[in-house]
Amino acid sequence: MDRVRTHLDRLIARSRVPGLQYLVLDRERPVIEYSGGWADLRQRVPMTADTTLMAYSMSKTITAAAVLQLVGEGKVALDDPLERYHVTPYGPGITVRHLLAHLSGIPNPIPLRWVHAAARHAGFDERAALDAELRAHPRAVSAPGARYRYSNIGYWLLGSVIERASGRPFTAYVAERIFAPLDIPPAALGYKIPDANRHARGYLEKYSIMNLAKRLLIDRQLIGDYEGAWLRIEPHYLNGPAFGGLVGTARGFAAFLQDQLRPRSVLFDNPARELLYTPQRTTTGHVVPMGLGWHLGDLDGIPYFYKEGGGGGFHCEMRVYRVNRIATVLMTNATGFDVKRCLNSQDRGFLG
């Protein structure tokens, strides 16, 4: 723990990141837990284990788990056509499996503007926002199954799959069928900021290319003031909860990760869970670095499964090392912080 704390403290002291949460866990307990730095630089609010942060695309693995839960219950089939659940301009041939594995051919325009201020959230119309993006980006970029192409729109559409198959709003389904069985409280993980006083401010590096281009990439109403070497990003929500809407803590994600490590999941049977990890193939048989919910990585010859998330003011990543039976999660409130490099450095100490 001293080695971890010293390294992470140094990153904060050198202004590499305002604040962060880092957690290493096995099946039953945390092995290492660190929270340090600042949740709010101007007000000097410290980052604690209970501070919530935006998870952005780390949300996609939770969405995938919800879909596979419905697959295990026979309410969804992986080869179901997308048009059974949501009409799109992309034509026939796209299946639920394609959406999960980023093989759909659906385009992926830059999603940084697909956000709205927290003050607008109560009246926000998600369905209208999704349909507007489908109209704005109506052309597929490849045939279904032909190529691996990351798509936020694809995962946004999986929210519709879950709603139609379950008869429940997407966020309600995930709260009831994913978080509740894992005893994850709304204060630790959910689709709303549970308490503005303990929600981290997001920051963009002052001296960065993204800062130079911010007015082209980020909604102007979300751009705050400079605070030293950082530009504050105002509180916001993503337009599509299924592709990136989770708000939470490393502890909240830890409960999900432990369910991935245990011999039996409480969320679904083992065949359904294994689909998260099974490498997928294109129609020509080419293996892609993706299961049905996790991306595939390698650290010094040790395989791991991961999901990264980043956007306006936040960057995070969670990993499962199945062979070593540990999982890690890193959440930060800095857009450009290199979470992958930091996790590689820290995780090596627990993989021996």
Buried (B, 14 or more C-beta within 10 A) or exposed (E): EEEBEEBBEEBBEEBBBBBBBBBBBBBEEBBBBBBBBBBBBEEEBEBBBBBBBBBBBBBBBBBBBBBBBBBBBEBBBBEBBBEBBBEBEBEEBBBBBBBBBBBBBBBBEEBBBBBBBBEEBEEEEBEEBBBEBBEEBEEBBBBBBBBBBEBBBBBBBBBBBBBBBBEBBBBEBBBEBBBEBBEBBBBBBBBBBBEEEBBBBBBBBEEBEBBEEBEEBBBEEBBBEEBEBBBBBBBBBBBBBBBBBBBBBBBBBBBBBBBBBEEEBEBBEEEBBEBBBEEBBBEEEEEBEBBBBBBBBEBEEBBBBBBBBBBBBBBBBBBBBBEBEBBBBBBBBBBBBBBBEBBBBBBEEBBE
